[in-house]
């Protein structure tokens, strides 16, 4: 039984699924039309059946829902609810008509400086808003940014977002025993929990064992900006994408080029902003997207950015809407656990050993250099 195909045509919460429009590591995304007015559309992000009974992955999915419920920004995808019917669990999201920046349309396509600045400004404003809410995205990359047909940019996929540690853990938990009585209780090891993200856009300090931070989000944003300008990653080649160790080493040894080497008409001020945003030393980088945005705003408009209003994080206790049985008597077939979660939203559990190896190798090289001095 094909889970994706079996869902086509079924009716859920007043919407009919028409087709699958995307797939990530642990979820499918479907287009759905409103039963009363088919012009009203939704995107349904459906957790894969083989993951729905894994306590750790189920909590990751529901935490993304709670995070999206707390974020209300023009450049962040809108959240309309977390729902359940039988064994199906999904998020109801704003339907976006356009292209992800990972689409083939953008391959090797160089974007003008003005357009890239406009896009990175909007992305950074969205990420700065999330940072103000104490949320780190952790997986900013072209595939998680979307350009609508009316040229609005949207930040997607908070599936591995992190809530800063000083927020009480009790605010983040949603009881699963009533929703999934047979849920497995096995949890991944602590070491594995931190290995999430996409190596091509990971900050160097993460490879060295540091926790992701607001500064690591800034680093990813700035690399995306250079990818738009260059039509390719600033220092990771296509061949390196096949080797995670090569990508790690490239981050540790390289930095994005000075902006005026790419666009000679760029100002020195803008160049300095992006040199700081891509600095490999986290202590020399912008500590948050808000600080990055303030300097970017000043360079673009020659006036200070008005400070954001103070806010506090409130993660809602979302109630999952328990729907009636599906209009079609269909139960998804029990699927075996997929050993490969897929590179699109890369789970880095397979990198655990290489990361440990890389750290040891770097430490050995440093010691060797010190002895030689």
C-alpha positions, 0 to 999 in steps of 0.5 A, a space after each residue: 500500500 502506498 501511503 501517499 497515494 492512499 491519501 489522495 482524495 480523502 477528506 480531512 477537517 473540511 478539506 480534500 487532499 488533491 496531491 503530494 507537493 513535498 516530502 521531508 525526513 519525517 513528513 509528507 506535505 499535501 495540497 488540500 482544497 476546501 470542500 465549500 470553496 475549492 479556491 481556499 487551499 491549505 498545505 497539510 504536513 502529515 507525519 509519516 506512519 512509520 514515525 508516528 509511534 516514535 515518542 521522540 519524533 512525535 514530540 519533535 513534530 508536535 513541538 514544531 506545531 507549538 513553535 509555529 503557533 507562537 510565531 506570527 510574522 509576514 515572512 513565516 509560514 502561517 499555522 492553522 492547527 494540529 489535527 488527528 484522525 485515526 492514526 493520521 496526525 498533521 499540521 494545517 499550514 498556509 498553502 504557498 504558491 511559488 517555488 522553494 529556493 532549492 528548486 531547479 529554477 534557482 540552480 546556477 542562477 545569479 540574483 542581482 544585488 538589490 534583489 538578494 538584499 531585499 530577500 535577505 532583509 525579509 528573511 533576517 527580519 523573520 529570524 530576528 522575530 523568532 530569536 526574540 521569541 527565544 527560538 533558533 531555527 537551526 536548519 536555515 538553507 535554500 530548501 527551507 525558504 520559499 518565494 511566492 508568485 507575488 514575490 513574498 519570501 517565507 521561512 519554512 520548516 521549524 522541525 528541528 528548531 531549538 527553544 533556548 534552554 532557559 525556557 522551562 521544559 514544562 512549557 514545551 511538553 505535550 502529553 502523548 499517552 492519550 493520543 498515542 497509547 502505544 507510543 514507544 518510550 525509547 529516546 535517542 542518546 543525548 549525543 544524537 539529539 544535537 546532530 541536526 541540520 544541514 552541513 552546507 550551512 552549519 556554522 563552524 563552531 557546531 562542528 567543534 561541538 558547540 551548541 547551535 545559537 542565534 549566531 549560527 542562524 546568522 551564519 546560515 542566513 549570510 551564506 544563503 545570501 552569497 549563494 543567491 549572488 553567486 548562483 552556488 555555495 560560496 566555498 562548498 563545491 558540488 563534489 563536497 556535497 557527497 562528503 560530509 567531512 569535506 563540507 565540515 573542513 571547508 567551513 573550518 578553513 574558508 569564509 565567504 568572499 568580501 562582498 565587493 569582490 562579487 559586486 564591485 558597486 557594493 558599499 564598504 559598509 555592506 561588505 563589512 556587515 557580511 564579513 561579520 555575519 560570515 565570520 568563522 569565529 562565533 565571538 566575532 560574528 553577530 550574536 543575533 539576527 536582530 543585530 545583523 538586521 540593525 546593521 543591514 537596515 542602516 546600510 540600506 536606509 542610512 538610518 537606525 532600525 526602530 527597536 522591536 517591542 519587548 516580547 516573551 515566549 508563550 508556547 501554547 498547549 495545543 489541543 489536537 483536534 480529534 476528527 471523526 473517522 475518514 470519509 473513506 474507510 482507509 487505514 494506512 498500512 503499517 510500514 517498517 521503519 525507514 533506515 534512511 531519513 533522507 538528505 533533504 532535511 538531513 538528520 545527522 545521526 549518521 555523522 556522529 562518528 565522523 564528527 567525533 573523528 573530525 574533532 580528534 583529528 583537528 585537536 591532533 593537528 593543533 597539538 602537532 603544530 604547537 610542538 613544531 613551534 
